[in-house]
Amino acid sequence: MFKNYLITALRALQKSKISTAINVSGLAIGMACCLIIYIYIKNELSYDSFHSKADNIFRFYTIDEALGVTSNSVGITEPRMPAAAKEEIPEILNTTRMLNQGRLRMEIGDKFVYTENAKSVESTFFEIFDYKLLDPQAAKTFNYPRKAILTESMAEKIFKGDKAVGSVISINEQDWEVVGLMEDNTHHSHLKLDLLLSLYPAQADSSIAQYLDSWQGLGMVGYAELNDAASESLVEAKLKDLALKNEAPEFWIPQLQPLKSIHLKSSGILFDGYNENKGDIAYVYSLSAVALFVLLIAAFNFMNLSTAQSSSRAREVGVRKVLGAFRYDLIRQHLGESLLISIISALIAVLLVLIIAPRINLGIQTSIYDFIFNNPDIYLTIMAATLIIGLLAGLYPAFVLSRFEAVAILRGKFQTGKRGVALRKMLVVAQFAASITMIIGTIFIYRQIKFIKNKSLGFNKEQVVTFAMNDPAMTENMITFRDRLQEYDAVEAASTSSNMPGRTFGRTGITPEGAPEEEQNWIVSALSFDENYLKVMGLEMVAGRFYSPESGTDQQEGIIVNEALVSQVGWEDAIGKKLIFGNDSERTIIGVIKDFHFASMRHQIEPLIMFFNPGASSNLSLRLKGDIPTAMDKIEEEWNSIYADYPFDYKFFDQEFDNLYRSDENFSLLMANFTWLAIFIACLGLFGLSAHTAEQRRKEIGVRKVMGSSVYQIVMLLSKEFVFLIVMATSLAWPLAYFAVMSWLSDFQYRIDLLSWQNLMIFVVSGFLALLIGLLTVSYQSISAALINPVKSLRSE
């Protein structure tokens, strides 16, 4: 029986080659798109899930409600908070603290190696997280000072196969004993690790010991293991009470963030540079919607053509009924055909993914083959989707065809039902509404990315080169290196600074002169630099003057602020006003600098104070002119003469700053590609439907031509129905696209105006674009039908 069904299904598919090709290609492309998006989303959701206690692990973070702070979520807490929380809150089983050290220079004898992802951690780090130590006992040694654990790859890089455990490495002129090795992590984690240092102060490290017991600043990374994840809200309330009990500022609100949410739900959180490869849950939601749209468009194609072909297969049904076929036999037959097309499409889709996915950056750490076949839920999902699409797409046609009366069909009195026609129209409208929504969304995403990249930043990022000077030995000679470089014609200016735009600036507390008692808790961003920073970065003064080395009091008494601080404090003239700091020292404002974006466009420009302090800087920046490669060669020569033991390592600042929007650009590209594929799939269905319509009205067209209708009139006759459907789809897509784009843009503090006339025209243009694509799709079939000799159409009459 099954063999007969299969043979009949294959014959039916072979008989309708065009429809079969359209159905298979449309479904295959749609399934492939969905599978690629599914792999991407699954990969993004997998971060930190490999830890056995992942569901009960939370990160400490803080909502900073102080005056002057607009981006008030920060991924750090008071240094004492995690340890105190473990001691005083019974719902917390364990906590651990961590300091991000980033890039460090390690010396081993006369050799040196840089580590990029060093962290200082407590011994409880290994109790909470599942990072595997080759010798688990090594974790206990972190209850002692100056102990280090290396990853296997870092140990190989340093010791080249020699024994690492027991060796001593020097970091910033301090000796650290290597007490263990850690397996390289092959799972996705928001933490990247290559060196772990014990966060346990030695007797000489009194300043670190005091810092670890402090409640008066934010700077510590902390994690907590709860006995029950459901107690999160209760613990947060107790954390707030604990902070107030220890006289922490009341405008710092302690919060907890689930470990599995850190990767995707931290786009608005600052001070989490240790959160590597930060994602965005908005992209996951958006791509999920795209996957759903693409799959629905492909499935609607299938259903549309299947219902449209029901009339052409009516005679087959009549004959089969006369020969004794029962209704359930016909239903099984047609559902089987639908499932067969779905299975063939799924196989082609998997093949397409295996070919295309390696060329797309999906962020997976293994090959696409291993990722698919080592995750049973992926191919179970493929099987389930294949079954559901096949059944749903074939359900309506199967029941419609099986209900036909054999006598009426064989007498030629069969007519297509109005419900079938209405369903086809609804599906066409839904397809194009989804396609138009995606067109509008893609265009606005592109325009927003272009807006933030072209918007005036308040500084000039072009032709600026930066050097990280974190090592104390490098800092000692930094001023000498700077001054030598300024003698070159190719170096327009050279400057030292504590930071650069795009990186997270530190914050400090101030009290503005004249502020009422209830407005004295101001937290502002802070930056220190030398007298050349203004020229290097192309910053602009709007009032007062810049720092001058000739003015002996500038470094101890002067301060420069930005326009945002002046505006928020409410001063009309800030020059000469005082700022009071936490140690009761005060500085006089000598200048106001024009606002510049020192964070991404997702964050509003915050109040900023700028110190003249060239000696306490870890960054060197150069503005170059003329031939850049030649200039870099000369700079390298100078570098080697001063820093012979350090590699010549630099960054072009424009590339570094543009990386802030790299994920947005990748998302824009993905959206564009999937949008055009969705439109292509929709057009495939429209092409098949118009071909079927032309075939159904072949004799009508012949009669009209005999009666004198022109080709233009016949083309318009066949096209007007589709034009009406696309217009309906456009009217549905506009509000849907508007609210979707508004939701996406809400993440940006600086964004395009959707209601400007240029942007409103995008809605109109997208409708005309969809209409043009639809007309081009159906015009081929319409023109072909109109050009057929009416004798051929009427020969059987």
LINSULCOR-V753948 format. One record per backbone hydrogen bond with DSSP energy under -0.5 kcal/mol. NH is the residue of the N-H (numbers start at 1). CO is the residue of the C=O. Records with the same first field share a line. If there is no record, write none. Layout:
# LINSULCOR-V753948
NH = CO + CO
This chain:
# LINSULCOR-V753948
5 = 1
6 = 2
7 = 3
8 = 4
9 = 5
10 = 6
11 = 7
12 = 8
13 = 9
14 = 10
15 = 11
16 = 12
17 = 14 + 15
20 = 16
21 = 17
22 = 18
23 = 19
24 = 20
25 = 21
26 = 22
27 = 23
28 = 24
29 = 25
30 = 26
31 = 27
32 = 28
33 = 29
34 = 30
35 = 31
36 = 32
37 = 33
38 = 34
39 = 35
40 = 36
41 = 37
42 = 38
43 = 39
44 = 40
45 = 41
46 = 42 + 43
47 = 44
48 = 188
49 = 46
51 = 48
54 = 51
56 = 53
57 = 53 + 54
58 = 224
59 = 257
60 = 222
61 = 255
62 = 74
63 = 253
64 = 62 + 72
65 = 63 + 251
67 = 521
69 = 66
70 = 68
72 = 70
74 = 62 + 72
75 = 270
77 = 220
79 = 217
80 = 214
81 = 78
82 = 78
84 = 80
85 = 81
86 = 82
87 = 83
88 = 84
89 = 85
90 = 88
92 = 89
93 = 91 + 225
94 = 225
96 = 223
98 = 221
99 = 120
101 = 99 + 118
102 = 118
104 = 102 + 115
106 = 104 + 113
107 = 170
108 = 111
111 = 108
113 = 106
115 = 104
118 = 102
119 = 195
120 = 99
121 = 119 + 197
122 = 97
125 = 122
126 = 123
127 = 124
128 = 124
129 = 125
132 = 130
134 = 181
135 = 181
138 = 135
139 = 136
140 = 137
141 = 137 + 138
142 = 139
143 = 140
144 = 141
148 = 177
149 = 196
150 = 180
151 = 194
152 = 182
155 = 151
156 = 152
157 = 153
158 = 154
159 = 155
160 = 156
162 = 159
166 = 178
167 = 164
169 = 176
170 = 107
171 = 174
172 = 105
174 = 171
176 = 169
177 = 146
178 = 167
179 = 148 + 177
180 = 148
182 = 150
183 = 132
194 = 117
195 = 117
196 = 149
197 = 119
198 = 147
199 = 121
200 = 198
205 = 202
206 = 204
209 = 205
210 = 206
211 = 207
212 = 208
213 = 209 + 210
214 = 211
219 = 77
220 = 77
221 = 98
223 = 96
224 = 58
225 = 94
226 = 56 + 224
227 = 91
231 = 228
232 = 229
235 = 231
236 = 232
237 = 233
238 = 234
239 = 235
240 = 236
241 = 237
242 = 238
243 = 239
244 = 240
245 = 241
246 = 242
247 = 244
248 = 243
252 = 249
253 = 63 + 251
254 = 252
255 = 61
257 = 59
259 = 57
261 = 258
262 = 258 + 259
265 = 261
269 = 266
270 = 73
275 = 272
276 = 190 + 274
278 = 275
279 = 263
281 = 264
283 = 280
284 = 280
285 = 281
286 = 282
287 = 283
288 = 284
289 = 285
290 = 286
291 = 287
292 = 288
293 = 289
294 = 290
295 = 291
296 = 292
297 = 293
298 = 294
299 = 295
300 = 296
301 = 297
302 = 298
303 = 299
304 = 300
305 = 301
306 = 302
307 = 303
308 = 304
309 = 305
310 = 307
311 = 308
313 = 309
314 = 311
317 = 313
318 = 314
319 = 315
320 = 316
321 = 317
322 = 318
323 = 319
324 = 321
325 = 320
330 = 326
331 = 327
332 = 328
333 = 329
334 = 330
335 = 331
336 = 332
337 = 333
338 = 334
339 = 335
340 = 336
341 = 337
342 = 338
343 = 339
344 = 340
345 = 341
346 = 342
347 = 343
348 = 344
349 = 345
350 = 346
351 = 347
352 = 348
353 = 349
354 = 350
355 = 351
356 = 352
357 = 353
359 = 356
360 = 357
362 = 360
371 = 367
372 = 368
373 = 369
374 = 370
375 = 372
376 = 374
378 = 375
379 = 375
380 = 376
381 = 377
382 = 378
383 = 379
384 = 380
385 = 381
386 = 382
387 = 383
388 = 384
389 = 385
390 = 386
391 = 387
392 = 388
393 = 389
394 = 390
395 = 391
396 = 392
398 = 394
399 = 395
400 = 396
401 = 397
402 = 398
403 = 399 + 400
404 = 401
406 = 404
409 = 405
410 = 406
411 = 407
412 = 409
413 = 408
421 = 417
422 = 418
423 = 419
424 = 420
425 = 421
426 = 422
427 = 423
428 = 424
429 = 425
430 = 426
431 = 427
432 = 428
433 = 429
434 = 430
435 = 431
436 = 432
437 = 433
438 = 434
439 = 435
440 = 436
441 = 437
442 = 438
443 = 439
444 = 440
445 = 441
446 = 442
447 = 443
448 = 444
449 = 445
450 = 446
451 = 447
452 = 448
453 = 449
454 = 450
455 = 451
460 = 537
461 = 459
464 = 461
465 = 622
466 = 651
467 = 620
469 = 467 + 618
474 = 471
475 = 471
476 = 472
477 = 473 + 474
478 = 475
481 = 477
482 = 478
483 = 479
484 = 480
485 = 481
486 = 482
487 = 484
488 = 485
491 = 488
492 = 490 + 623
493 = 623
495 = 621
497 = 619
498 = 528
502 = 598
503 = 500
506 = 526
508 = 524
510 = 522
511 = 580
513 = 578
515 = 512
519 = 516
520 = 517
522 = 510 + 520
523 = 67
524 = 508
525 = 607
526 = 506
527 = 609
529 = 611
530 = 496
533 = 530
536 = 532
537 = 533
538 = 534
539 = 534
542 = 592
543 = 592
545 = 590
551 = 548
552 = 550
554 = 551
557 = 553
558 = 553 + 554
559 = 588
560 = 610
561 = 591
562 = 608
563 = 593
565 = 562
566 = 562
567 = 563
568 = 564
569 = 565
570 = 566
571 = 566
576 = 589
577 = 574
579 = 587
580 = 511
581 = 585
582 = 509
584 = 581
587 = 579
588 = 557
589 = 577
590 = 559
591 = 559
592 = 543
593 = 561
594 = 540
597 = 457
598 = 596
603 = 600
607 = 68
609 = 525
610 = 560
611 = 527
613 = 529 + 611
616 = 613
618 = 497
619 = 497
620 = 467
621 = 495
622 = 465
623 = 493
624 = 463 + 622
625 = 490
628 = 626
631 = 627
632 = 628
633 = 629
634 = 630
635 = 631
636 = 632
637 = 633
638 = 634
639 = 635
640 = 636
641 = 637
642 = 638 + 639
643 = 639
646 = 643
649 = 647
651 = 466
653 = 464 + 651
654 = 461
655 = 652
656 = 652
657 = 653
658 = 654
659 = 655
660 = 657
661 = 658
662 = 659
665 = 661
666 = 662
667 = 663
668 = 664
669 = 665
670 = 666
671 = 667
672 = 668
673 = 669
674 = 670
675 = 671
676 = 672
677 = 673
678 = 674
679 = 675
680 = 676
681 = 677
682 = 678
683 = 679
684 = 680
685 = 681
686 = 682
687 = 683
688 = 684
689 = 685
690 = 686
691 = 687
692 = 688
693 = 689
694 = 690
695 = 691
696 = 692
697 = 693
698 = 695
701 = 697
702 = 698
703 = 699
704 = 700
705 = 701
706 = 702
707 = 703
708 = 705
709 = 704
714 = 710
715 = 711
716 = 712
717 = 713
718 = 714
719 = 715
720 = 716
723 = 719
724 = 720
725 = 721
726 = 722
727 = 723
728 = 724
729 = 725
730 = 726
731 = 727
732 = 728
733 = 729
734 = 730
735 = 731
736 = 732
737 = 733
738 = 734
739 = 735
740 = 736
741 = 737
742 = 738
743 = 739
744 = 740
745 = 741
746 = 742
747 = 744
748 = 745
749 = 601
750 = 601
751 = 749
754 = 752
756 = 753
760 = 756
761 = 757
762 = 758 + 759
763 = 759 + 760
764 = 760
765 = 761
766 = 762
767 = 763
768 = 764
769 = 765
770 = 766
771 = 767
772 = 768
773 = 769
774 = 770
775 = 771
776 = 772
777 = 773
778 = 774
779 = 775
780 = 776
781 = 777
782 = 778
783 = 779
784 = 780
785 = 781
786 = 782
787 = 783
788 = 784 + 785
792 = 789
793 = 789
794 = 790
795 = 791
797 = 794
